[in-house]
């Protein structure tokens, strides 16, 4: 369904945007978007806490993410919109819900742009020690801000090649790992099951820590539903991305974690210090494994920067188009919301500066505030799908080209899973402060959104 045929204001936010993304862009964005920097960088701490049971943790959180993606895909195929879940929440629950989900996600993405820039700059600084890190962050920000300012097809091309490199790297890792485990990789002895003798060395507590780490490693899957609104066939693009989500998660996340813990002892210091993938490649005797993985991590971080600037600008633009933000942020020229791109990039670089100027208070507070935003977004997605599915079946059943499995039971199971993750976060001292900080921001945004909604209703 072309975007220009959507009747209601909540869906018309893509009309002024170009449709410059091709099917190959969307396919690779969907494929590579699941391979985030969190998989390479953050999984070591989860393995150290959970041991081999990290595979169970990634499988459980992966099931939850697959349900979320299926729900989001159902709504995005029926109502393509650059606002994605924010537009769906407004349609299903009310303008205050779209306002809350949209602006919370915008803050999350902009902050993530800064964090990814810092991570990428640290890698390059390690190669060129005499250069300042902030200068590299500024360079990356200028490059990807410029890319997103020019045309959406530039974003698509960058992501296409970034995703190709990530997919190639993780596929090669899996092939080498499986060959080593089978005992057919030259010069390598198979460890067999010697590293898997103790499934849960950290007990239930270790599994919980691994589960929380794995949940937040899946962030970024939502970008494909935002990007689909600017493709030539958004319904087909969303449907394909959602239908392939299951095997992508199973292979790239669960599969790679299984290979890592089978190859490397879970309590090896190298797993945390160098990262699990470097540790595994070193165990295989791959020369230059550390530098090789640094290149892959750098690509993953730069890809995430590019995607998050894009996603933040489209979410911000959509909110403005629906009357939930300052009008100047929604100006479009050449089919691109350039003011939103600039604002998102500036906010991201401000986060970088705060990490240098006020690392212990303001920056730490900002990081805690976005700690559980992705879970808040997932709850809005589930509640919206529960409401919109009935409306679609009643009013426009022909739009249900993607259907949530076993509706409404699996939607409710997903909501219960999210509630369980919240409860686990409240138990852990390290994540409790994130939960409370995100809750405070969400309540504040909901109050502002509700007040805004009431003012608009009076007018």
C-alpha positions as CSV (number, residue, x, y, z in Angstrom):
1,X,0.0,0.0,0.0
2,X,1.6,3.3,-1.0
3,X,1.9,5.8,1.8
4,X,0.0,8.5,0.1
5,X,-3.2,6.6,0.3
6,X,-3.4,6.7,4.0
7,X,-6.5,8.7,5.1
8,X,-5.9,9.7,8.7
9,X,-3.5,12.3,10.1
10,X,-1.8,9.7,12.2
11,X,-0.7,7.9,9.0
12,X,0.0,10.8,6.7
13,X,3.3,11.7,8.3
14,X,5.2,9.9,5.5
15,X,3.6,11.9,2.6
16,X,6.2,14.6,2.4
17,X,9.1,12.2,2.7
18,X,10.8,10.6,-0.3
19,X,10.5,6.9,-1.1
20,X,14.1,6.5,-1.9
21,X,14.8,3.2,-0.1
22,X,14.9,0.1,-2.3
23,X,14.0,-3.5,-1.4
24,X,17.6,-4.5,-1.2
25,X,18.2,-1.6,1.3
26,X,15.3,-2.8,3.5
27,X,16.4,-6.4,3.3
28,X,19.9,-5.7,4.4
29,X,18.8,-3.2,7.1
30,X,16.6,-6.0,8.5
31,X,19.4,-8.5,8.3
32,X,22.2,-6.3,9.7
33,X,20.1,-4.3,12.1
34,X,19.8,-7.4,14.3
35,X,23.7,-7.5,14.6
36,X,24.2,-4.5,17.0
37,X,27.2,-3.3,18.8
38,X,25.7,-4.7,22.0
39,X,26.2,-8.2,20.7
40,X,30.0,-7.7,20.3
41,X,30.6,-5.3,23.2
42,X,28.2,-6.1,26.0
43,X,27.8,-9.9,25.8
44,X,31.1,-10.6,27.7
45,X,29.7,-9.4,31.0
46,X,26.6,-11.6,30.5
47,X,28.7,-14.7,29.8
48,X,30.9,-14.0,32.9
49,X,27.8,-13.9,35.1
50,X,25.7,-16.6,33.5
51,X,28.2,-19.0,32.1
52,X,26.9,-21.4,29.4
53,X,23.3,-20.5,30.5
54,X,23.8,-17.2,28.6
55,X,22.5,-19.2,25.6
56,X,19.2,-19.8,27.5
57,X,19.1,-16.1,28.4
58,X,19.5,-15.0,24.8
59,X,17.0,-17.6,23.6
60,X,14.4,-16.4,26.2
61,X,14.9,-12.7,25.4
62,X,15.0,-13.5,21.7
63,X,11.6,-15.1,21.9
64,X,10.2,-12.0,23.6
65,X,11.8,-9.8,20.9
66,X,10.3,-12.0,18.1
67,X,6.8,-11.5,19.6
68,X,7.4,-7.8,19.8
69,X,8.6,-7.6,16.2
70,X,5.6,-9.7,15.0
71,X,3.2,-7.3,16.8
72,X,5.0,-4.2,15.4
73,X,5.1,-5.8,11.9
74,X,1.3,-6.4,12.0
75,X,0.6,-2.8,12.7
76,X,3.3,-1.3,10.5
77,X,2.1,-3.4,7.5
78,X,-1.4,-2.2,8.1
79,X,-0.5,1.5,8.8
80,X,2.9,2.3,7.3
81,X,4.3,5.4,9.0
82,X,7.7,6.9,9.8
83,X,6.4,7.2,13.3
84,X,6.1,3.4,13.6
85,X,5.1,2.4,17.1
86,X,4.5,6.1,18.2
87,X,1.9,6.5,15.5
88,X,0.3,3.1,16.4
89,X,0.2,4.1,20.1
90,X,-1.6,7.3,19.2
91,X,-4.1,5.6,17.0
92,X,-4.8,2.8,19.5
93,X,-4.5,4.5,22.9
94,X,-4.5,8.2,22.4
95,X,-2.3,11.2,21.5
96,X,-0.6,11.2,25.0
97,X,0.6,7.6,24.4
98,X,2.1,8.5,21.0
99,X,3.7,11.5,22.5
100,X,5.2,9.5,25.4
101,X,6.5,6.6,23.3
102,X,7.8,8.9,20.6
103,X,9.8,11.4,22.6
104,X,11.1,8.8,25.0
105,X,12.5,6.9,22.0
106,X,13.9,10.1,20.5
107,X,15.9,10.8,23.7
108,X,17.1,7.1,23.7
109,X,18.3,7.2,20.1
110,X,20.0,10.6,20.3
111,X,21.8,9.6,23.5
112,X,22.8,6.3,21.8
113,X,24.3,8.2,18.9
114,X,26.6,9.9,21.4
115,X,27.5,6.7,23.1
116,X,28.3,4.9,19.9
117,X,30.4,7.9,18.7
118,X,32.4,7.6,21.9
119,X,32.9,3.9,21.5
120,X,34.0,4.3,17.9
121,X,36.4,7.1,18.8
122,X,38.0,5.0,21.5
123,X,38.8,2.3,18.9
124,X,40.3,4.7,16.4
125,X,42.2,6.4,19.3
126,X,43.7,3.0,20.1
127,X,45.1,2.9,16.6
128,X,46.2,6.5,16.5
129,X,47.0,7.4,20.2
130,X,48.1,11.0,19.4
131,X,44.6,12.1,18.2
132,X,41.9,13.4,20.6
133,X,38.8,11.2,20.9
134,X,36.3,14.1,20.8
135,X,37.7,15.1,17.3
136,X,36.9,11.6,16.0
137,X,33.4,11.7,17.5
138,X,32.9,15.1,15.8
139,X,34.1,13.7,12.5
140,X,31.8,10.7,12.6
141,X,28.9,13.0,13.6
142,X,29.5,15.3,10.7
143,X,29.8,12.4,8.2
144,X,26.6,10.7,9.2
145,X,24.7,13.9,9.8
146,X,25.7,14.9,6.2
147,X,24.7,11.5,4.9
148,X,21.3,11.7,6.4
149,X,20.9,15.4,5.3
150,X,21.5,14.5,1.6
151,X,18.9,11.9,0.8
152,X,17.4,8.8,2.3
153,X,19.0,6.6,-0.3
154,X,22.4,7.6,1.1
155,X,21.4,6.3,4.5
156,X,20.2,3.1,2.8
157,X,23.5,2.7,0.9
158,X,25.6,3.1,4.0
159,X,23.5,0.7,5.9
160,X,23.5,-1.8,3.1
161,X,27.3,-2.0,3.1
162,X,27.6,-1.8,6.9
163,X,25.2,-4.6,7.2
164,X,26.9,-6.7,4.6
165,X,30.2,-6.4,6.5
166,X,28.6,-7.3,9.8
167,X,26.7,-10.3,8.3
168,X,29.9,-11.5,6.6
169,X,31.9,-11.2,9.8
170,X,29.4,-13.0,12.1
171,X,28.8,-15.7,9.4
172,X,32.6,-16.3,9.0
173,X,32.9,-16.5,12.8
174,X,30.1,-19.1,13.0
175,X,31.5,-21.2,10.2
176,X,35.0,-21.2,11.8
177,X,33.5,-22.0,15.2
178,X,31.4,-24.9,14.0
179,X,34.4,-26.3,12.1
180,X,36.5,-26.1,15.2
181,X,33.9,-27.7,17.4
182,X,33.6,-30.5,14.8
183,X,37.4,-31.0,14.9
184,X,37.9,-30.4,11.3
185,X,39.6,-26.9,11.5
186,X,43.3,-27.4,10.7
187,X,45.6,-26.7,13.6
188,X,42.8,-26.7,16.2
189,X,41.7,-29.3,18.6
190,X,38.0,-29.5,19.4
191,X,37.2,-28.8,23.0
192,X,34.1,-31.0,22.7
193,X,31.8,-30.4,25.7
194,X,34.6,-29.7,28.2
195,X,33.4,-26.0,28.6
196,X,29.8,-27.0,29.0
197,X,30.0,-29.2,32.1
198,X,28.4,-26.7,34.4
199,X,25.4,-25.1,32.8
200,X,24.6,-22.4,35.5
201,X,27.7,-21.7,37.4
202,X,26.3,-18.4,38.7
203,X,23.0,-20.1,39.7
204,X,19.7,-18.3,39.1
205,X,21.2,-15.0,39.9
206,X,23.7,-15.3,37.1
207,X,21.0,-16.3,34.7
208,X,19.0,-13.2,35.7
209,X,22.0,-10.9,35.1
210,X,22.6,-12.6,31.7
211,X,18.9,-12.3,30.8
212,X,18.9,-8.5,31.5
213,X,22.1,-8.0,29.5
214,X,20.6,-9.9,26.6
215,X,17.3,-8.0,26.5
216,X,19.0,-4.7,25.9
217,X,21.4,-6.1,23.3
218,X,18.4,-6.5,20.9
219,X,17.8,-2.8,20.7
220,X,17.6,-1.4,17.1
221,X,15.3,-3.9,15.5
222,X,12.6,-1.3,15.3
223,X,14.5,0.8,12.6
224,X,13.3,-1.4,9.7
225,X,9.7,-0.5,10.4
226,X,10.6,3.2,10.5
227,X,12.6,2.9,7.3
228,X,9.9,0.9,5.5
229,X,7.7,4.0,5.3
230,X,10.2,5.5,2.9
231,X,10.5,2.5,0.6
232,X,8.7,1.9,-2.6
233,X,6.6,-1.0,-1.1
234,X,6.4,-0.6,2.7
235,X,3.9,-3.4,3.3
236,X,6.1,-6.0,1.4
237,X,9.3,-4.7,3.1
238,X,7.8,-4.9,6.7
239,X,6.3,-8.3,6.0
240,X,9.6,-9.8,4.8
241,X,11.6,-8.3,7.6
242,X,9.2,-9.6,10.3
243,X,8.9,-13.1,8.8
244,X,12.7,-13.5,8.7
245,X,13.2,-12.1,12.3
246,X,13.0,-15.6,13.9
247,X,15.9,-17.2,12.0
248,X,18.0,-14.0,12.2
249,X,17.8,-13.9,16.0
250,X,18.3,-17.6,16.3
251,X,21.4,-17.7,14.1
252,X,23.2,-14.5,14.9
253,X,22.5,-14.1,18.6
254,X,21.7,-17.5,20.1
255,X,23.9,-19.4,17.6
256,X,27.0,-17.2,18.2
257,X,26.6,-17.3,22.0
258,X,26.5,-21.1,21.8
259,X,29.7,-21.2,19.7
260,X,31.5,-18.8,22.1
261,X,30.7,-20.7,25.3
262,X,31.5,-24.0,23.7
263,X,34.9,-22.7,22.5
264,X,36.0,-20.6,25.5
265,X,35.7,-21.3,29.3
266,X,33.1,-19.0,30.6
267,X,35.3,-17.8,33.5
268,X,38.3,-16.9,31.2
269,X,39.3,-13.3,32.0
270,X,39.8,-12.7,28.3
271,X,36.0,-13.0,27.8
272,X,35.4,-9.7,29.6
273,X,38.7,-7.9,29.0
274,X,39.0,-8.5,25.2
275,X,35.4,-9.5,24.4
276,X,33.9,-13.0,23.8
277,X,34.5,-13.0,20.0
278,X,38.2,-12.0,20.3
279,X,38.6,-14.7,23.0
280,X,37.1,-17.3,20.7
281,X,39.2,-16.3,17.7
282,X,42.3,-16.3,19.8
283,X,41.5,-19.8,21.0
284,X,41.3,-20.8,17.3
285,X,44.7,-19.3,16.7
286,X,43.4,-16.7,14.2
287,X,46.2,-14.2,13.8
288,X,45.3,-10.6,14.5
289,X,42.0,-11.6,16.0
290,X,41.8,-8.6,18.3
291,X,42.4,-6.0,15.6
292,X,40.0,-7.9,13.2
293,X,37.2,-7.8,15.8
294,X,38.0,-4.1,16.5
295,X,37.3,-3.4,12.8
296,X,34.0,-5.3,13.0
297,X,33.0,-3.5,16.3
298,X,33.9,-0.2,14.7
299,X,31.6,-1.0,11.7
300,X,28.8,-2.0,14.1
301,X,29.1,1.2,16.1
302,X,29.2,3.4,13.0
303,X,26.2,1.5,11.5
304,X,24.3,2.1,14.8
305,X,25.2,5.9,14.7
306,X,23.9,6.2,11.1
307,X,20.7,4.2,11.9
308,X,20.0,6.1,15.1
309,X,20.4,9.5,13.5
310,X,18.0,8.4,10.8
311,X,15.5,6.9,13.3
312,X,15.5,9.8,15.7
313,X,15.0,12.3,12.8
314,X,12.0,10.3,11.5
315,X,10.4,9.8,14.9
316,X,10.8,13.6,15.6
317,X,9.4,14.5,12.2
318,X,6.4,12.2,12.7
319,X,5.6,13.7,16.1
320,X,5.6,17.2,14.7
321,X,3.4,16.1,11.8
322,X,0.9,14.8,14.3
323,X,1.0,18.1,16.3
324,X,3.1,16.8,19.1
325,X,6.2,18.9,18.8
326,X,7.6,22.3,17.6
327,X,6.7,23.0,14.0
328,X,10.2,24.0,13.0
329,X,11.4,20.5,13.7
330,X,9.2,19.1,11.0
331,X,10.5,21.1,8.0
332,X,11.1,19.0,5.0
333,X,13.3,19.8,2.0
334,X,14.3,17.4,-0.8
335,X,12.2,14.7,0.8
336,X,14.3,14.8,4.0
337,X,13.4,16.3,7.5
338,X,16.7,18.1,7.6
339,X,16.0,20.2,10.7
340,X,15.2,17.0,12.6
341,X,18.4,15.4,11.4
342,X,20.4,18.4,12.6
343,X,18.6,18.5,16.0
344,X,19.1,14.8,16.6
345,X,22.8,15.0,15.7
346,X,23.3,18.1,17.9
347,X,21.6,16.4,20.8
348,X,23.9,13.4,20.3
349,X,27.0,15.5,20.3
350,X,25.8,17.3,23.4
351,X,25.7,13.9,25.1
352,X,29.3,13.4,24.1
353,X,30.4,16.7,25.6
354,X,28.5,15.9,28.8
355,X,30.5,12.7,29.1
356,X,33.6,14.9,29.2
357,X,32.2,17.8,31.2
358,X,29.9,16.2,33.7
359,X,30.6,12.4,33.6
360,X,29.6,11.6,37.2
361,X,26.3,13.5,37.5
362,X,24.5,14.8,34.5
363,X,25.8,12.2,32.0
364,X,25.3,9.4,34.5
365,X,21.7,10.6,35.1
366,X,21.0,10.7,31.4
367,X,22.3,7.1,31.0
368,X,20.1,5.9,33.8
369,X,17.1,7.7,32.4
370,X,17.3,5.8,29.1
371,X,18.1,2.5,30.7
372,X,14.7,0.9,30.4
373,X,13.1,3.0,27.6
374,X,13.1,0.1,25.1
375,X,10.9,-1.9,27.5
376,X,8.5,1.0,27.8
377,X,8.3,1.1,24.0
378,X,7.7,-2.6,23.8
379,X,4.8,-2.3,26.3
380,X,3.2,0.5,24.2
381,X,3.6,-1.8,21.1
382,X,1.9,-4.7,22.8
383,X,-1.0,-2.7,24.2
384,X,-1.5,-0.9,20.9
385,X,-1.6,-4.2,19.0
386,X,-4.2,-5.7,21.4
387,X,-6.4,-2.7,20.6
388,X,-5.7,-2.2,16.9
389,X,-6.1,-5.9,15.9
390,X,-9.8,-5.9,16.9
391,X,-10.4,-2.7,15.0
392,X,-8.6,-4.0,11.9
393,X,-10.6,-7.2,11.9
394,X,-13.8,-5.3,12.2
395,X,-13.2,-2.4,9.8
396,X,-10.4,-3.2,7.3
397,X,-9.5,-6.9,7.5
398,X,-7.8,-6.7,4.1
399,X,-4.9,-4.7,5.8
400,X,-4.0,-7.7,8.0
401,X,-1.2,-8.9,5.6
402,X,1.0,-9.8,8.7
403,X,-0.8,-11.4,11.6
404,X,0.4,-11.9,15.2
405,X,0.6,-15.5,16.1
406,X,-2.1,-17.0,18.4
407,X,-3.7,-13.6,19.1
408,X,-4.5,-12.5,21.8
409,X,-2.7,-15.1,23.9
410,X,0.8,-14.6,22.8
411,X,0.4,-10.8,23.0
412,X,-0.5,-11.3,26.7
413,X,2.4,-13.7,27.2
414,X,4.7,-11.0,25.8
415,X,3.2,-8.4,28.2
416,X,3.8,-10.8,31.1
417,X,7.4,-11.3,29.9
418,X,8.0,-7.6,29.9
419,X,6.5,-7.3,33.4
420,X,8.8,-10.1,34.5
421,X,11.8,-8.2,33.2
422,X,10.7,-5.1,35.0
423,X,10.5,-7.1,38.2
424,X,14.0,-8.6,37.7
425,X,15.4,-5.1,37.1
426,X,13.8,-4.0,40.4
427,X,15.7,-6.8,42.2
428,X,19.1,-5.9,40.9
429,X,20.9,-2.9,42.4
430,X,22.6,-2.1,39.2
431,X,19.4,-1.9,37.1
432,X,17.0,-0.7,39.8
433,X,18.2,2.9,39.5
434,X,17.7,2.7,35.7
435,X,14.2,1.4,36.1
436,X,13.2,4.2,38.5
437,X,14.9,6.9,36.3
438,X,13.2,5.7,33.2
439,X,9.9,5.5,35.1
440,X,10.2,9.1,36.2
441,X,10.9,10.3,32.6
442,X,8.0,8.2,31.2
443,X,5.6,9.6,33.8
444,X,6.8,13.2,33.1
445,X,6.4,12.7,29.3
446,X,2.9,11.1,29.8
447,X,1.8,14.1,32.0
448,X,3.0,16.6,29.4
449,X,1.5,14.5,26.6
450,X,-1.9,14.3,28.4
451,X,-1.8,18.1,29.0
452,X,-1.0,18.7,25.4
453,X,-3.8,16.4,24.3
454,X,-6.3,18.3,26.5
455,X,-5.3,21.6,25.1
456,X,-5.7,20.4,21.6
457,X,-9.1,19.0,22.4
458,X,-10.3,22.3,23.8
459,X,-9.1,24.1,20.6
